[in-house]
Amino acid sequence: MDTTRQGELMTMKIGIVGLGLIGGSLGLDLRSLGHQVLGVSRQERTCKIAVARGATDEAATDLALLADTDLIFICTPIAHMRSTVSQLIPHISLETILTDVGSVKASIVQEIAPLWRNFVGGHPMAGTTESGIEAAQHGLFAGNPYVLTPTETTPSDAIALLESILRPLQVRLHRCQPEAHDRAVAWISHLPVMVSASLIAACLSEADPDVIKLAQALASSGFRDTSRVGGGNPELGLMMARYNRAEVLRSLLVYREQLDRIIHEIDHENWTTLEETFQQNQAARPKFMK
Ligand code: NAP
């Protein structure tokens, strides 16, 4: 592994496949830490923008560019991850560490771990409603959790090296089982996307155009906050539902029960019960958010 020390920091040759919001943002931060970053994306245009924006030192549409890299982040949409790794394998050495950034972990780890010994599943808990290389930004990950989901067979030196690269991005590192990750993120990431998407659709189903116009004029921070994640990248929402299907369904069914309960209390004018529910939520939220 050809690494060089720059000040206190070990700098490496890092590859990124999929130069979009996440891949591009990783590139910007890793380059500013002194790493050499080589990028591969599907479109020539994206590669040019990535280099022009300083997200990569070099970029190409051919995976052969990543032949000499020490560590590669797979940042494509989830549906392309397995095929990307299969196509990458003939080009790289056995020591190369592969990691992904997919929002779902169990299915990805099950598919990729058998293909590559030095694979560590990962998920940065950060994003915006934008997508593509134009949306990439410096400091996207700072202050946010970054989850690694190694298995019993993941080499500990691969995990340690990846953590040493991620720590300077000021992320809050966590480790857990891929299945535990999927269950937890169903609650705090995937369910909110489904709920927020339903909120937007329900609001837009108002039949009176004058009411819609008025609602639009009056919409402020509350609607902006609650509709934000439902108005994001459609591909991402679909991938959450498709690749974390069981956990997303499970959380949605529990959510529907809660909605039914609230509907019941309002319908029966059970104001005391409703107030108790809101009071419990008000007290519980700050503790949950810490
Ligand atoms: P994105 O902005 O749409 O970027 C994905 C990029 O992947 C596209 O720009 C596309 O590049 C490239 N790509 C697509 N297929 C490819 C292929 N077969 N080979 C090489 N490149 C390919 O999406 P994103 O939000 O960065 O999401 C990427 C991954 O991050 C997903 O797996 C997602 O689950 C995960 N993630 C997303 C968020 C979030 O909030 N957005 C948060 C955490 C994790 P071209 O422009 O060249 O077509």
Boltz pocket constraint, residues with backbone or C-beta under 6 A from the ligand:
constraints:
  - pocket:
      binder: B
      contacts: [[A, 17], [A, 18], [A, 19], [A, 20], [A, 21], [A, 22], [A, 23], [A, 40], [A, 41], [A, 42], [A, 43], [A, 44], [A, 46], [A, 47], [A, 74], [A, 75], [A, 76], [A, 77], [A, 78], [A, 80], [A, 84], [A, 101], [A, 102], [A, 103], [A, 104], [A, 123], [A, 124], [A, 125], [A, 126], [A, 127], [A, 128], [A, 130], [A, 131], [A, 132], [A, 133], [A, 233], [A, 236], [A, 239]]
      max_distance: 6.0
